Amino acid sequence: MENQKEERREQEIVYSRSVKAGKRIYYLDVRKARNNDLYLSITESKRRQGEEGEAPSFEKHKVFLYKEDFAHFTEGLQDVIAYVQNQLGTIEERPEYIPEAKEGADDEEPKKKGLLGFLRK
């Protein structure tokens, strides 16, 4: 029964993308509802270091965004991003973590990846 629930949950995801940002990972999942409608599930996952001898755990938070709210959400998000940029000036993006990068390869500039680049005008 537990496996069936897990399979059903995985079948609901029709498109997915993860965004690594420091100690956090954001999962952007397009899911299919029972009525075949699509919606966006945004999950923030942050690694929490366990006590000595314990395995680390993950703290997760979810937001569900429905298609009829996409335009309003995008407009609001663009507005608050513009406000922060106006208050702080240029905001440098966090360099992408590349585990394959070898030490001593400092002559290469790290790749940059922005979560909200698609929202900027």
Phi and psi restraints in degrees (range 20) as a CNS / XPLOR table:
assign (resid 1 and name C) (resid 2 and name N)
       (resid 2 and name CA) (resid 2 and name C) 1.0 -62.1 20.0 2
assign (resid 2 and name N) (resid 2 and name CA)
       (resid 2 and name C) (resid 3 and name N) 1.0 -40.3 20.0 2
assign (resid 2 and name C) (resid 3 and name N)
       (resid 3 and name CA) (resid 3 and name C) 1.0 -64.1 20.0 2
assign (resid 3 and name N) (resid 3 and name CA)
       (resid 3 and name C) (resid 4 and name N) 1.0 -36.2 20.0 2
assign (resid 3 and name C) (resid 4 and name N)
       (resid 4 and name CA) (resid 4 and name C) 1.0 -64.9 20.0 2
assign (resid 4 and name N) (resid 4 and name CA)
       (resid 4 and name C) (resid 5 and name N) 1.0 -40.8 20.0 2
assign (resid 4 and name C) (resid 5 and name N)
       (resid 5 and name CA) (resid 5 and name C) 1.0 -62.8 20.0 2
assign (resid 5 and name N) (resid 5 and name CA)
       (resid 5 and name C) (resid 6 and name N) 1.0 -43.6 20.0 2
assign (resid 5 and name C) (resid 6 and name N)
       (resid 6 and name CA) (resid 6 and name C) 1.0 -64.6 20.0 2
assign (resid 6 and name N) (resid 6 and name CA)
       (resid 6 and name C) (resid 7 and name N) 1.0 -42.6 20.0 2
assign (resid 6 and name C) (resid 7 and name N)
       (resid 7 and name CA) (resid 7 and name C) 1.0 -62.2 20.0 2
assign (resid 7 and name N) (resid 7 and name CA)
       (resid 7 and name C) (resid 8 and name N) 1.0 -43.0 20.0 2
assign (resid 7 and name C) (resid 8 and name N)
       (resid 8 and name CA) (resid 8 and name C) 1.0 -62.4 20.0 2
assign (resid 8 and name N) (resid 8 and name CA)
       (resid 8 and name C) (resid 9 and name N) 1.0 -42.1 20.0 2
assign (resid 8 and name C) (resid 9 and name N)
       (resid 9 and name CA) (resid 9 and name C) 1.0 -62.8 20.0 2
assign (resid 9 and name N) (resid 9 and name CA)
       (resid 9 and name C) (resid 10 and name N) 1.0 -43.0 20.0 2
assign (resid 9 and name C) (resid 10 and name N)
       (resid 10 and name CA) (resid 10 and name C) 1.0 -68.0 20.0 2
assign (resid 10 and name N) (resid 10 and name CA)
       (resid 10 and name C) (resid 11 and name N) 1.0 -35.0 20.0 2
assign (resid 10 and name C) (resid 11 and name N)
       (resid 11 and name CA) (resid 11 and name C) 1.0 -66.8 20.0 2
assign (resid 11 and name N) (resid 11 and name CA)
       (resid 11 and name C) (resid 12 and name N) 1.0 -26.1 20.0 2
assign (resid 11 and name C) (resid 12 and name N)
       (resid 12 and name CA) (resid 12 and name C) 1.0 -67.5 20.0 2
assign (resid 12 and name N) (resid 12 and name CA)
       (resid 12 and name C) (resid 13 and name N) 1.0 -27.9 20.0 2
assign (resid 12 and name C) (resid 13 and name N)
       (resid 13 and name CA) (resid 13 and name C) 1.0 -79.6 20.0 2
assign (resid 13 and name N) (resid 13 and name CA)
       (resid 13 and name C) (resid 14 and name N) 1.0 119.2 20.0 2
assign (resid 13 and name C) (resid 14 and name N)
       (resid 14 and name CA) (resid 14 and name C) 1.0 -105.1 20.0 2
assign (resid 14 and name N) (resid 14 and name CA)
       (resid 14 and name C) (resid 15 and name N) 1.0 -17.3 20.0 2
assign (resid 14 and name C) (resid 15 and name N)
       (resid 15 and name CA) (resid 15 and name C) 1.0 -157.4 20.0 2
assign (resid 15 and name N) (resid 15 and name CA)
       (resid 15 and name C) (resid 16 and name N) 1.0 140.5 20.0 2
assign (resid 15 and name C) (resid 16 and name N)
       (resid 16 and name CA) (resid 16 and name C) 1.0 -146.1 20.0 2
assign (resid 16 and name N) (resid 16 and name CA)
       (resid 16 and name C) (resid 17 and name N) 1.0 149.0 20.0 2
assign (resid 16 and name C) (resid 17 and name N)
       (resid 17 and name CA) (resid 17 and name C) 1.0 -148.3 20.0 2
assign (resid 17 and name N) (resid 17 and name CA)
       (resid 17 and name C) (resid 18 and name N) 1.0 138.9 20.0 2
assign (resid 17 and name C) (resid 18 and name N)
       (resid 18 and name CA) (resid 18 and name C) 1.0 -113.9 20.0 2
assign (resid 18 and name N) (resid 18 and name CA)
       (resid 18 and name C) (resid 19 and name N) 1.0 146.7 20.0 2
assign (resid 18 and name C) (resid 19 and name N)
       (resid 19 and name CA) (resid 19 and name C) 1.0 -127.2 20.0 2
assign (resid 19 and name N) (resid 19 and name CA)
       (resid 19 and name C) (resid 20 and name N) 1.0 116.1 20.0 2
assign (resid 19 and name C) (resid 20 and name N)
       (resid 20 and name CA) (resid 20 and name C) 1.0 -87.7 20.0 2
assign (resid 20 and name N) (resid 20 and name CA)
       (resid 20 and name C) (resid 21 and name N) 1.0 131.7 20.0 2
assign (resid 20 and name C) (resid 21 and name N)
       (resid 21 and name CA) (resid 21 and name C) 1.0 -142.7 20.0 2
assign (resid 21 and name N) (resid 21 and name CA)
       (resid 21 and name C) (resid 22 and name N) 1.0 89.8 20.0 2
assign (resid 21 and name C) (resid 22 and name N)
       (resid 22 and name CA) (resid 22 and name C) 1.0 65.5 20.0 2
assign (resid 22 and name N) (resid 22 and name CA)
       (resid 22 and name C) (resid 23 and name N) 1.0 -126.1 20.0 2
assign (resid 22 and name C) (resid 23 and name N)
       (resid 23 and name CA) (resid 23 and name C) 1.0 -83.2 20.0 2
assign (resid 23 and name N) (resid 23 and name CA)
       (resid 23 and name C) (resid 24 and name N) 1.0 -1.6 20.0 2
assign (resid 23 and name C) (resid 24 and name N)
       (resid 24 and name CA) (resid 24 and name C) 1.0 -108.9 20.0 2
assign (resid 24 and name N) (resid 24 and name CA)
       (resid 24 and name C) (resid 25 and name N) 1.0 151.8 20.0 2
assign (resid 24 and name C) (resid 25 and name N)
       (resid 25 and name CA) (resid 25 and name C) 1.0 -128.3 20.0 2
assign (resid 25 and name N) (resid 25 and name CA)
       (resid 25 and name C) (resid 26 and name N) 1.0 131.9 20.0 2
assign (resid 25 and name C) (resid 26 and name N)
       (resid 26 and name CA) (resid 26 and name C) 1.0 -106.5 20.0 2
assign (resid 26 and name N) (resid 26 and name CA)
       (resid 26 and name C) (resid 27 and name N) 1.0 126.6 20.0 2
assign (resid 26 and name C) (resid 27 and name N)
       (resid 27 and name CA) (resid 27 and name C) 1.0 -104.8 20.0 2
assign (resid 27 and name N) (resid 27 and name CA)
       (resid 27 and name C) (resid 28 and name N) 1.0 122.6 20.0 2
assign (resid 27 and name C) (resid 28 and name N)
       (resid 28 and name CA) (resid 28 and name C) 1.0 -108.9 20.0 2
assign (resid 28 and name N) (resid 28 and name CA)
       (resid 28 and name C) (resid 29 and name N) 1.0 103.7 20.0 2
assign (resid 28 and name C) (resid 29 and name N)
       (resid 29 and name CA) (resid 29 and name C) 1.0 -115.0 20.0 2
assign (resid 29 and name N) (resid 29 and name CA)
       (resid 29 and name C) (resid 30 and name N) 1.0 126.3 20.0 2
assign (resid 29 and name C) (resid 30 and name N)
       (resid 30 and name CA) (resid 30 and name C) 1.0 -88.4 20.0 2
assign (resid 30 and name N) (resid 30 and name CA)
       (resid 30 and name C) (resid 31 and name N) 1.0 122.8 20.0 2
assign (resid 30 and name C) (resid 31 and name N)
       (resid 31 and name CA) (resid 31 and name C) 1.0 -116.9 20.0 2
assign (resid 31 and name N) (resid 31 and name CA)
       (resid 31 and name C) (resid 32 and name N) 1.0 154.6 20.0 2
assign (resid 31 and name C) (resid 32 and name N)
       (resid 32 and name CA) (resid 32 and name C) 1.0 -104.9 20.0 2
assign (resid 32 and name N) (resid 32 and name CA)
       (resid 32 and name C) (resid 33 and name N) 1.0 125.3 20.0 2
assign (resid 32 and name C) (resid 33 and name N)
       (resid 33 and name CA) (resid 33 and name C) 1.0 -78.8 20.0 2
assign (resid 33 and name N) (resid 33 and name CA)
       (resid 33 and name C) (resid 34 and name N) 1.0 169.7 20.0 2
assign (resid 33 and name C) (resid 34 and name N)
       (resid 34 and name CA) (resid 34 and name C) 1.0 -58.3 20.0 2
assign (resid 34 and name N) (resid 34 and name CA)
       (resid 34 and name C) (resid 35 and name N) 1.0 -30.3 20.0 2
assign (resid 34 and name C) (resid 35 and name N)
       (resid 35 and name CA) (resid 35 and name C) 1.0 -88.2 20.0 2
assign (resid 35 and name N) (resid 35 and name CA)
       (resid 35 and name C) (resid 36 and name N) 1.0 14.5 20.0 2
assign (resid 35 and name C) (resid 36 and name N)
       (resid 36 and name CA) (resid 36 and name C) 1.0 70.3 20.0 2
assign (resid 36 and name N) (resid 36 and name CA)
       (resid 36 and name C) (resid 37 and name N) 1.0 9.8 20.0 2
assign (resid 36 and name C) (resid 37 and name N)
       (resid 37 and name CA) (resid 37 and name C) 1.0 -77.4 20.0 2
assign (resid 37 and name N) (resid 37 and name CA)
       (resid 37 and name C) (resid 38 and name N) 1.0 156.0 20.0 2
assign (resid 37 and name C) (resid 38 and name N)
       (resid 38 and name CA) (resid 38 and name C) 1.0 -109.1 20.0 2
assign (resid 38 and name N) (resid 38 and name CA)
       (resid 38 and name C) (resid 39 and name N) 1.0 146.8 20.0 2
assign (resid 38 and name C) (resid 39 and name N)
       (resid 39 and name CA) (resid 39 and name C) 1.0 -147.2 20.0 2
assign (resid 39 and name N) (resid 39 and name CA)
       (resid 39 and name C) (resid 40 and name N) 1.0 166.0 20.0 2
assign (resid 39 and name C) (resid 40 and name N)
       (resid 40 and name CA) (resid 40 and name C) 1.0 -104.5 20.0 2
assign (resid 40 and name N) (resid 40 and name CA)
       (resid 40 and name C) (resid 41 and name N) 1.0 131.0 20.0 2
assign (resid 40 and name C) (resid 41 and name N)
       (resid 41 and name CA) (resid 41 and name C) 1.0 -113.1 20.0 2
assign (resid 41 and name N) (resid 41 and name CA)
       (resid 41 and name C) (resid 42 and name N) 1.0 119.5 20.0 2
assign (resid 41 and name C) (resid 42 and name N)
       (resid 42 and name CA) (resid 42 and name C) 1.0 -109.1 20.0 2
assign (resid 42 and name N) (resid 42 and name CA)
       (resid 42 and name C) (resid 43 and name N) 1.0 121.9 20.0 2
assign (resid 42 and name C) (resid 43 and name N)
       (resid 43 and name CA) (resid 43 and name C) 1.0 -120.0 20.0 2
assign (resid 43 and name N) (resid 43 and name CA)
       (resid 43 and name C) (resid 44 and name N) 1.0 127.4 20.0 2
assign (resid 43 and name C) (resid 44 and name N)
       (resid 44 and name CA) (resid 44 and name C) 1.0 -99.3 20.0 2
assign (resid 44 and name N) (resid 44 and name CA)
       (resid 44 and name C) (resid 45 and name N) 1.0 126.7 20.0 2
assign (resid 44 and name C) (resid 45 and name N)
       (resid 45 and name CA) (resid 45 and name C) 1.0 -122.2 20.0 2
assign (resid 45 and name N) (resid 45 and name CA)
       (resid 45 and name C) (resid 46 and name N) 1.0 123.3 20.0 2
assign (resid 45 and name C) (resid 46 and name N)
       (resid 46 and name CA) (resid 46 and name C) 1.0 -122.7 20.0 2
assign (resid 46 and name N) (resid 46 and name CA)
       (resid 46 and name C) (resid 47 and name N) 1.0 129.7 20.0 2
assign (resid 46 and name C) (resid 47 and name N)
       (resid 47 and name CA) (resid 47 and name C) 1.0 -75.6 20.0 2
assign (resid 47 and name N) (resid 47 and name CA)
       (resid 47 and name C) (resid 48 and name N) 1.0 130.8 20.0 2
assign (resid 47 and name C) (resid 48 and name N)
       (resid 48 and name CA) (resid 48 and name C) 1.0 -113.0 20.0 2
assign (resid 48 and name N) (resid 48 and name CA)
       (resid 48 and name C) (resid 49 and name N) 1.0 126.4 20.0 2
assign (resid 48 and name C) (resid 49 and name N)
       (resid 49 and name CA) (resid 49 and name C) 1.0 -69.8 20.0 2
assign (resid 49 and name N) (resid 49 and name CA)
       (resid 49 and name C) (resid 50 and name N) 1.0 130.7 20.0 2
assign (resid 49 and name C) (resid 50 and name N)
       (resid 50 and name CA) (resid 50 and name C) 1.0 -75.9 20.0 2
assign (resid 50 and name N) (resid 50 and name CA)
       (resid 50 and name C) (resid 51 and name N) 1.0 165.2 20.0 2
assign (resid 50 and name C) (resid 51 and name N)
       (resid 51 and name CA) (resid 51 and name C) 1.0 -62.1 20.0 2
assign (resid 51 and name N) (resid 51 and name CA)
       (resid 51 and name C) (resid 52 and name N) 1.0 169.4 20.0 2
assign (resid 51 and name C) (resid 52 and name N)
       (resid 52 and name CA) (resid 52 and name C) 1.0 -56.1 20.0 2
assign (resid 52 and name N) (resid 52 and name CA)
       (resid 52 and name C) (resid 53 and name N) 1.0 124.4 20.0 2
assign (resid 52 and name C) (resid 53 and name N)
       (resid 53 and name CA) (resid 53 and name C) 1.0 89.2 20.0 2
assign (resid 53 and name N) (resid 53 and name CA)
       (resid 53 and name C) (resid 54 and name N) 1.0 -12.0 20.0 2
assign (resid 53 and name C) (resid 54 and name N)
       (resid 54 and name CA) (resid 54 and name C) 1.0 -95.8 20.0 2
assign (resid 54 and name N) (resid 54 and name CA)
       (resid 54 and name C) (resid 55 and name N) 1.0 151.8 20.0 2
assign (resid 54 and name C) (resid 55 and name N)
       (resid 55 and name CA) (resid 55 and name C) 1.0 -75.0 20.0 2
assign (resid 55 and name N) (resid 55 and name CA)
       (resid 55 and name C) (resid 56 and name N) 1.0 149.2 20.0 2
assign (resid 55 and name C) (resid 56 and name N)
       (resid 56 and name CA) (resid 56 and name C) 1.0 -65.2 20.0 2
assign (resid 56 and name N) (resid 56 and name CA)
       (resid 56 and name C) (resid 57 and name N) 1.0 155.4 20.0 2
assign (resid 56 and name C) (resid 57 and name N)
       (resid 57 and name CA) (resid 57 and name C) 1.0 -121.4 20.0 2
assign (resid 57 and name N) (resid 57 and name CA)
       (resid 57 and name C) (resid 58 and name N) 1.0 172.0 20.0 2
assign (resid 57 and name C) (resid 58 and name N)
       (resid 58 and name CA) (resid 58 and name C) 1.0 -124.0 20.0 2
assign (resid 58 and name N) (resid 58 and name CA)
       (resid 58 and name C) (resid 59 and name N) 1.0 129.6 20.0 2
assign (resid 58 and name C) (resid 59 and name N)
       (resid 59 and name CA) (resid 59 and name C) 1.0 -97.6 20.0 2
assign (resid 59 and name N) (resid 59 and name CA)
       (resid 59 and name C) (resid 60 and name N) 1.0 127.8 20.0 2
assign (resid 59 and name C) (resid 60 and name N)
       (resid 60 and name CA) (resid 60 and name C) 1.0 -123.7 20.0 2
assign (resid 60 and name N) (resid 60 and name CA)
       (resid 60 and name C) (resid 61 and name N) 1.0 142.9 20.0 2
assign (resid 60 and name C) (resid 61 and name N)
       (resid 61 and name CA) (resid 61 and name C) 1.0 -132.4 20.0 2
assign (resid 61 and name N) (resid 61 and name CA)
       (resid 61 and name C) (resid 62 and name N) 1.0 138.2 20.0 2
assign (resid 61 and name C) (resid 62 and name N)
       (resid 62 and name CA) (resid 62 and name C) 1.0 -122.1 20.0 2
assign (resid 62 and name N) (resid 62 and name CA)
       (resid 62 and name C) (resid 63 and name N) 1.0 147.6 20.0 2
assign (resid 62 and name C) (resid 63 and name N)
       (resid 63 and name CA) (resid 63 and name C) 1.0 -133.0 20.0 2
assign (resid 63 and name N) (resid 63 and name CA)
       (resid 63 and name C) (resid 64 and name N) 1.0 134.3 20.0 2
assign (resid 63 and name C) (resid 64 and name N)
       (resid 64 and name CA) (resid 64 and name C) 1.0 -108.5 20.0 2
assign (resid 64 and name N) (resid 64 and name CA)
       (resid 64 and name C) (resid 65 and name N) 1.0 128.7 20.0 2
assign (resid 64 and name C) (resid 65 and name N)
       (resid 65 and name CA) (resid 65 and name C) 1.0 -123.3 20.0 2
assign (resid 65 and name N) (resid 65 and name CA)
       (resid 65 and name C) (resid 66 and name N) 1.0 121.7 20.0 2
assign (resid 65 and name C) (resid 66 and name N)
       (resid 66 and name CA) (resid 66 and name C) 1.0 -95.7 20.0 2
assign (resid 66 and name N) (resid 66 and name CA)
       (resid 66 and name C) (resid 67 and name N) 1.0 148.8 20.0 2
assign (resid 66 and name C) (resid 67 and name N)
       (resid 67 and name CA) (resid 67 and name C) 1.0 -55.3 20.0 2
assign (resid 67 and name N) (resid 67 and name CA)
       (resid 67 and name C) (resid 68 and name N) 1.0 -33.7 20.0 2
assign (resid 67 and name C) (resid 68 and name N)
       (resid 68 and name CA) (resid 68 and name C) 1.0 -68.9 20.0 2
assign (resid 68 and name N) (resid 68 and name CA)
       (resid 68 and name C) (resid 69 and name N) 1.0 -13.0 20.0 2
assign (resid 68 and name C) (resid 69 and name N)
       (resid 69 and name CA) (resid 69 and name C) 1.0 -103.8 20.0 2
assign (resid 69 and name N) (resid 69 and name CA)
       (resid 69 and name C) (resid 70 and name N) 1.0 -3.4 20.0 2
assign (resid 69 and name C) (resid 70 and name N)
       (resid 70 and name CA) (resid 70 and name C) 1.0 -55.2 20.0 2
assign (resid 70 and name N) (resid 70 and name CA)
       (resid 70 and name C) (resid 71 and name N) 1.0 -49.3 20.0 2
assign (resid 70 and name C) (resid 71 and name N)
       (resid 71 and name CA) (resid 71 and name C) 1.0 -62.7 20.0 2
assign (resid 71 and name N) (resid 71 and name CA)
       (resid 71 and name C) (resid 72 and name N) 1.0 -45.1 20.0 2
assign (resid 71 and name C) (resid 72 and name N)
       (resid 72 and name CA) (resid 72 and name C) 1.0 -66.6 20.0 2
assign (resid 72 and name N) (resid 72 and name CA)
       (resid 72 and name C) (resid 73 and name N) 1.0 -41.1 20.0 2
assign (resid 72 and name C) (resid 73 and name N)
       (resid 73 and name CA) (resid 73 and name C) 1.0 -62.9 20.0 2
assign (resid 73 and name N) (resid 73 and name CA)
       (resid 73 and name C) (resid 74 and name N) 1.0 -46.8 20.0 2
assign (resid 73 and name C) (resid 74 and name N)
       (resid 74 and name CA) (resid 74 and name C) 1.0 -61.6 20.0 2
assign (resid 74 and name N) (resid 74 and name CA)
       (resid 74 and name C) (resid 75 and name N) 1.0 -43.2 20.0 2
assign (resid 74 and name C) (resid 75 and name N)
       (resid 75 and name CA) (resid 75 and name C) 1.0 -61.9 20.0 2
assign (resid 75 and name N) (resid 75 and name CA)
       (resid 75 and name C) (resid 76 and name N) 1.0 -45.1 20.0 2
assign (resid 75 and name C) (resid 76 and name N)
       (resid 76 and name CA) (resid 76 and name C) 1.0 -65.1 20.0 2
assign (resid 76 and name N) (resid 76 and name CA)
       (resid 76 and name C) (resid 77 and name N) 1.0 -41.2 20.0 2
assign (resid 76 and name C) (resid 77 and name N)
       (resid 77 and name CA) (resid 77 and name C) 1.0 -65.0 20.0 2
assign (resid 77 and name N) (resid 77 and name CA)
       (resid 77 and name C) (resid 78 and name N) 1.0 -43.8 20.0 2
assign (resid 77 and name C) (resid 78 and name N)
       (resid 78 and name CA) (resid 78 and name C) 1.0 -60.7 20.0 2
assign (resid 78 and name N) (resid 78 and name CA)
       (resid 78 and name C) (resid 79 and name N) 1.0 -40.3 20.0 2
assign (resid 78 and name C) (resid 79 and name N)
       (resid 79 and name CA) (resid 79 and name C) 1.0 -62.7 20.0 2
assign (resid 79 and name N) (resid 79 and name CA)
       (resid 79 and name C) (resid 80 and name N) 1.0 -47.9 20.0 2
assign (resid 79 and name C) (resid 80 and name N)
       (resid 80 and name CA) (resid 80 and name C) 1.0 -71.3 20.0 2
assign (resid 80 and name N) (resid 80 and name CA)
       (resid 80 and name C) (resid 81 and name N) 1.0 -31.9 20.0 2
assign (resid 80 and name C) (resid 81 and name N)
       (resid 81 and name CA) (resid 81 and name C) 1.0 -65.7 20.0 2
assign (resid 81 and name N) (resid 81 and name CA)
       (resid 81 and name C) (resid 82 and name N) 1.0 -43.9 20.0 2
assign (resid 81 and name C) (resid 82 and name N)
       (resid 82 and name CA) (resid 82 and name C) 1.0 -61.1 20.0 2
assign (resid 82 and name N) (resid 82 and name CA)
       (resid 82 and name C) (resid 83 and name N) 1.0 -39.5 20.0 2
assign (resid 82 and name C) (resid 83 and name N)
       (resid 83 and name CA) (resid 83 and name C) 1.0 -61.4 20.0 2
assign (resid 83 and name N) (resid 83 and name CA)
       (resid 83 and name C) (resid 84 and name N) 1.0 -48.2 20.0 2
assign (resid 83 and name C) (resid 84 and name N)
       (resid 84 and name CA) (resid 84 and name C) 1.0 -61.8 20.0 2
assign (resid 84 and name N) (resid 84 and name CA)
       (resid 84 and name C) (resid 85 and name N) 1.0 -43.1 20.0 2
assign (resid 84 and name C) (resid 85 and name N)
       (resid 85 and name CA) (resid 85 and name C) 1.0 -64.1 20.0 2
assign (resid 85 and name N) (resid 85 and name CA)
       (resid 85 and name C) (resid 86 and name N) 1.0 -38.8 20.0 2
assign (resid 85 and name C) (resid 86 and name N)
       (resid 86 and name CA) (resid 86 and name C) 1.0 -66.2 20.0 2
assign (resid 86 and name N) (resid 86 and name CA)
       (resid 86 and name C) (resid 87 and name N) 1.0 -34.9 20.0 2
assign (resid 86 and name C) (resid 87 and name N)
       (resid 87 and name CA) (resid 87 and name C) 1.0 -76.0 20.0 2
assign (resid 87 and name N) (resid 87 and name CA)
       (resid 87 and name C) (resid 88 and name N) 1.0 -37.4 20.0 2
assign (resid 87 and name C) (resid 88 and name N)
       (resid 88 and name CA) (resid 88 and name C) 1.0 -107.5 20.0 2
assign (resid 88 and name N) (resid 88 and name CA)
       (resid 88 and name C) (resid 89 and name N) 1.0 -8.6 20.0 2
assign (resid 88 and name C) (resid 89 and name N)
       (resid 89 and name CA) (resid 89 and name C) 1.0 79.7 20.0 2
assign (resid 89 and name N) (resid 89 and name CA)
       (resid 89 and name C) (resid 90 and name N) 1.0 -153.1 20.0 2
assign (resid 89 and name C) (resid 90 and name N)
       (resid 90 and name CA) (resid 90 and name C) 1.0 -65.6 20.0 2
assign (resid 90 and name N) (resid 90 and name CA)
       (resid 90 and name C) (resid 91 and name N) 1.0 131.5 20.0 2
assign (resid 90 and name C) (resid 91 and name N)
       (resid 91 and name CA) (resid 91 and name C) 1.0 -108.0 20.0 2
assign (resid 91 and name N) (resid 91 and name CA)
       (resid 91 and name C) (resid 92 and name N) 1.0 119.8 20.0 2
assign (resid 91 and name C) (resid 92 and name N)
       (resid 92 and name CA) (resid 92 and name C) 1.0 -77.9 20.0 2
assign (resid 92 and name N) (resid 92 and name CA)
       (resid 92 and name C) (resid 93 and name N) 1.0 136.6 20.0 2
assign (resid 92 and name C) (resid 93 and name N)
       (resid 93 and name CA) (resid 93 and name C) 1.0 -78.0 20.0 2
assign (resid 93 and name N) (resid 93 and name CA)
       (resid 93 and name C) (resid 94 and name N) 1.0 151.2 20.0 2
assign (resid 93 and name C) (resid 94 and name N)
       (resid 94 and name CA) (resid 94 and name C) 1.0 -71.1 20.0 2
assign (resid 94 and name N) (resid 94 and name CA)
       (resid 94 and name C) (resid 95 and name N) 1.0 132.2 20.0 2
assign (resid 94 and name C) (resid 95 and name N)
       (resid 95 and name CA) (resid 95 and name C) 1.0 -63.5 20.0 2
assign (resid 95 and name N) (resid 95 and name CA)
       (resid 95 and name C) (resid 96 and name N) 1.0 145.7 20.0 2
assign (resid 95 and name C) (resid 96 and name N)
       (resid 96 and name CA) (resid 96 and name C) 1.0 -70.0 20.0 2
assign (resid 96 and name N) (resid 96 and name CA)
       (resid 96 and name C) (resid 97 and name N) 1.0 137.2 20.0 2
assign (resid 96 and name C) (resid 97 and name N)
       (resid 97 and name CA) (resid 97 and name C) 1.0 -79.4 20.0 2
assign (resid 97 and name N) (resid 97 and name CA)
       (resid 97 and name C) (resid 98 and name N) 1.0 123.0 20.0 2
assign (resid 97 and name C) (resid 98 and name N)
       (resid 98 and name CA) (resid 98 and name C) 1.0 -121.6 20.0 2
assign (resid 98 and name N) (resid 98 and name CA)
       (resid 98 and name C) (resid 99 and name N) 1.0 100.2 20.0 2
assign (resid 98 and name C) (resid 99 and name N)
       (resid 99 and name CA) (resid 99 and name C) 1.0 -63.4 20.0 2
assign (resid 99 and name N) (resid 99 and name CA)
       (resid 99 and name C) (resid 100 and name N) 1.0 -24.8 20.0 2
assign (resid 99 and name C) (resid 100 and name N)
       (resid 100 and name CA) (resid 100 and name C) 1.0 -76.5 20.0 2
assign (resid 100 and name N) (resid 100 and name CA)
       (resid 100 and name C) (resid 101 and name N) 1.0 -13.0 20.0 2
assign (resid 100 and name C) (resid 101 and name N)
       (resid 101 and name CA) (resid 101 and name C) 1.0 -61.3 20.0 2
assign (resid 101 and name N) (resid 101 and name CA)
       (resid 101 and name C) (resid 102 and name N) 1.0 133.3 20.0 2
assign (resid 101 and name C) (resid 102 and name N)
       (resid 102 and name CA) (resid 102 and name C) 1.0 -93.2 20.0 2
assign (resid 102 and name N) (resid 102 and name CA)
       (resid 102 and name C) (resid 103 and name N) 1.0 147.2 20.0 2
assign (resid 102 and name C) (resid 103 and name N)
       (resid 103 and name CA) (resid 103 and name C) 1.0 -64.6 20.0 2
assign (resid 103 and name N) (resid 103 and name CA)
       (resid 103 and name C) (resid 104 and name N) 1.0 145.6 20.0 2
assign (resid 103 and name C) (resid 104 and name N)
       (resid 104 and name CA) (resid 104 and name C) 1.0 91.9 20.0 2
assign (resid 104 and name N) (resid 104 and name CA)
       (resid 104 and name C) (resid 105 and name N) 1.0 -4.1 20.0 2
assign (resid 104 and name C) (resid 105 and name N)
       (resid 105 and name CA) (resid 105 and name C) 1.0 -95.0 20.0 2
assign (resid 105 and name N) (resid 105 and name CA)
       (resid 105 and name C) (resid 106 and name N) 1.0 44.6 20.0 2
assign (resid 105 and name C) (resid 106 and name N)
       (resid 106 and name CA) (resid 106 and name C) 1.0 -73.5 20.0 2
assign (resid 106 and name N) (resid 106 and name CA)
       (resid 106 and name C) (resid 107 and name N) 1.0 -14.3 20.0 2
assign (resid 106 and name C) (resid 107 and name N)
       (resid 107 and name CA) (resid 107 and name C) 1.0 -73.5 20.0 2
assign (resid 107 and name N) (resid 107 and name CA)
       (resid 107 and name C) (resid 108 and name N) 1.0 -14.3 20.0 2
assign (resid 107 and name C) (resid 108 and name N)
       (resid 108 and name CA) (resid 108 and name C) 1.0 -92.0 20.0 2
assign (resid 108 and name N) (resid 108 and name CA)
       (resid 108 and name C) (resid 109 and name N) 1.0 136.2 20.0 2
assign (resid 108 and name C) (resid 109 and name N)
       (resid 109 and name CA) (resid 109 and name C) 1.0 -77.9 20.0 2
assign (resid 109 and name N) (resid 109 and name CA)
       (resid 109 and name C) (resid 110 and name N) 1.0 134.3 20.0 2
assign (resid 109 and name C) (resid 110 and name N)
       (resid 110 and name CA) (resid 110 and name C) 1.0 -64.8 20.0 2
assign (resid 110 and name N) (resid 110 and name CA)
       (resid 110 and name C) (resid 111 and name N) 1.0 146.6 20.0 2
assign (resid 110 and name C) (resid 111 and name N)
       (resid 111 and name CA) (resid 111 and name C) 1.0 -69.5 20.0 2
assign (resid 111 and name N) (resid 111 and name CA)
       (resid 111 and name C) (resid 112 and name N) 1.0 145.8 20.0 2
assign (resid 111 and name C) (resid 112 and name N)
       (resid 112 and name CA) (resid 112 and name C) 1.0 -115.3 20.0 2
assign (resid 112 and name N) (resid 112 and name CA)
       (resid 112 and name C) (resid 113 and name N) 1.0 142.8 20.0 2
assign (resid 112 and name C) (resid 113 and name N)
       (resid 113 and name CA) (resid 113 and name C) 1.0 -139.5 20.0 2
assign (resid 113 and name N) (resid 113 and name CA)
       (resid 113 and name C) (resid 114 and name N) 1.0 122.3 20.0 2
assign (resid 113 and name C) (resid 114 and name N)
       (resid 114 and name CA) (resid 114 and name C) 1.0 -106.2 20.0 2
assign (resid 114 and name N) (resid 114 and name CA)
       (resid 114 and name C) (resid 115 and name N) 1.0 132.5 20.0 2
assign (resid 114 and name C) (resid 115 and name N)
       (resid 115 and name CA) (resid 115 and name C) 1.0 -67.9 20.0 2
assign (resid 115 and name N) (resid 115 and name CA)
       (resid 115 and name C) (resid 116 and name N) 1.0 -38.6 20.0 2
assign (resid 115 and name C) (resid 116 and name N)
       (resid 116 and name CA) (resid 116 and name C) 1.0 -108.1 20.0 2
assign (resid 116 and name N) (resid 116 and name CA)
       (resid 116 and name C) (resid 117 and name N) 1.0 16.6 20.0 2
assign (resid 116 and name C) (resid 117 and name N)
       (resid 117 and name CA) (resid 117 and name C) 1.0 -57.1 20.0 2
assign (resid 117 and name N) (resid 117 and name CA)
       (resid 117 and name C) (resid 118 and name N) 1.0 -33.2 20.0 2
assign (resid 117 and name C) (resid 118 and name N)
       (resid 118 and name CA) (resid 118 and name C) 1.0 -69.1 20.0 2
assign (resid 118 and name N) (resid 118 and name CA)
       (resid 118 and name C) (resid 119 and name N) 1.0 -16.0 20.0 2
assign (resid 118 and name C) (resid 119 and name N)
       (resid 119 and name CA) (resid 119 and name C) 1.0 -91.2 20.0 2
assign (resid 119 and name N) (resid 119 and name CA)
       (resid 119 and name C) (resid 120 and name N) 1.0 -17.5 20.0 2
assign (resid 119 and name C) (resid 120 and name N)
       (resid 120 and name CA) (resid 120 and name C) 1.0 -74.1 20.0 2
assign (resid 120 and name N) (resid 120 and name CA)
       (resid 120 and name C) (resid 121 and name N) 1.0 144.2 20.0 2
